[in-house]
Amino acid sequence: MTQGKNAQSVGRIGELSVELELTGRNWLVGNFNSNIQNAAVYDLFAVKKNTKRLLRVKSYSLWNNDFGTIQYTAKKNGEIFLDLDEKNKDDFVILCGVREGKVHEYFVIPTQIVSNELKQSNKVYHQGKKRDGSLRKVTSHRALFLQESKEHYWCGWRRKWNKYHNNWKLLES
């Protein structure tokens, strides 16, 4: 299987798993991508009683020892998420850790928090230098690593985001 198809499969597994998880929790769930091929802003919407949520599902592969990297590409203006409005409290990212074709963990996080951390991590990364002392190249790539490292701000996000780990109740508050 090619890398592109594998990434597509991991992404689809995440979306389907979130739909199932929410449906099992009595949410009505719709998929923007079923009507619009690869919708640009949101993937899913969910409604429960008078609560509505707009969801951006991001899947990542889990490797040995639950290593995983959450990766995004920033837009030309530096933003990661399209149409992000700080006032919109209904906007969430659901991170899905996929291993062997199944989701093993979820993080339910307000999108504004994910955006802020990706920006801060990128800023800290570019304040440092490469091993040879030269400046790091500025790219559109943004990444947060789940595994621990005492040396790097951009590592240890499983611990830092522990309160969001499988915290589906956050969607109801």
N, C-alpha and C positions, 0 to 999 in steps of 0.2 A: 504494500500500500504506500502511495506517495505521501510526503509530508503534508501537502495541502489537503488531501482527502482525510488524513488522520486528524488534522486540526478541525476540519469541518465536522467530522464524526464526534469529536470531543465536545465541540460547541453544541451540536444537536442533542447529545446525551444530556448535557446540562440543562438545556431548555425543557426537554421532555420531563426530566426529573423534577424540575421546579414546578412545572404544571401539575404533575402527579402529587407532589408534596402539598401544594396549596389546595388542590381539589380535595385531598384527604382531610384537610383542615377546614372544610366547608367554605372555601372561597370559590367564586365563579371566576374562571380564568379564560382570557382570550389571548391569542397569539397574533401580534401585528405581522409577523413574517408569513403567516398563512395567506394573507391578502396582498402584501407588498414584499416582494422578494428581497430579503435581507434589509428590513427597515432600518433606517439610519440612526434613529434616536432611541426608541424603546423596543424591547423584544416582546414583553408580555404586559397585560394589564390585569389587575385582580380587583374584585369587588366583594365585600362582605358587609351585609347590612348597609350602613351609611358610610362605610370606609372604602376609599378607592386608592389603589397604588399603581404607579407606573414603574415597571421593572426593567432594568438593564442586566441581562444575564451574561456573566463572564465565566467561561470554563477554563480550567488549567489542568495539565497532566500532573498527577502525583507520581513520584519516583520512589526509589528505595528510601527508607526512613522518613517517609512522607515529605521529602523535599518537593518543592513546587515553586513556580515563579508565575506571578500575576503580571501579564504584559499588556501594555497598551501602546498605541501610536498617537502622539499628539498631533493636533491640526496645525496648520501654518501659523495660527495666532497663539499657539502654545496651549490652547485648551484641549482637554482630553475628551470631554463629554459635550456633544452637541446640545444646544438649547437648555443648558443647565441654568436654573433660576434659584438663587439662594433662598428665596421666599417659599419655594415649592417644597413643602414637607412630605409630599406624596411620592417623591422620586427616590428610588432605592436601587442599589446594585446588589445582586445575588451572585456571590462567587461560588463556583462549584468545582471541587477537587475530584477529578476523575482518574480512577485506576482500574485497569482491566475491564473497561466498559461499564463501570458503575460509579455513581457519585458516592464518595466516602465522607465528604464534609461539605457544609455550606457555611457561608458567612453572609449575614443579612445586614447590610450597612447603608445608611443614608448616602446618596451619591455625592453630596457636598463633602463629606468626610473623606471618601476615597479620592476625590479630585484634589483636595487640599494636601493629602499625604503624598500622592504621586508628584505633585508640584514641589513640595518640600524635599522629598527624597532626591529628585532630580537636581534641585538647587544645591543640596549638600554634596551630591556626587560630583558636580562640576566645580565645587570649591577645592576639591582635592586634585592631585596630579597622578599621572601614570607612573609606573615603577621607574621609568627612565627620567622622571622629573618634568616631562613635557605636559602641556595642558591636555585634558580629556576633550575629545571631539564632541561637539554639540550635535545631537541628532534628534529625531522625533520619537525615539524609543524611550519608553518609561517602564520601569519594572520594580516590583516589590517581591522580595524573597521570603518564603515562609520559614525557612530554616534559620537557626540562630547563628549569629556571628557577633563577637564582642567588638569587632573593629568597625562595623559598617551600620550606619543609620538605616539603610534600605533593607536590612535583614531583620528577621525575628517577628514577622507580622502575624504569625499564628498566635504567639504570646500577646503581642500588642493589641490584637483584635479579638482576644478571648471572649469578651463580653458579647460579641456579635456571632460567635461560633454556634451554629444551629439555633439561633435565637429568632425563631419565627414569630414569637409574641411581639417583637418590635414592630412588626407590620400593623398590629392592632392598636398600638398606642398613639 
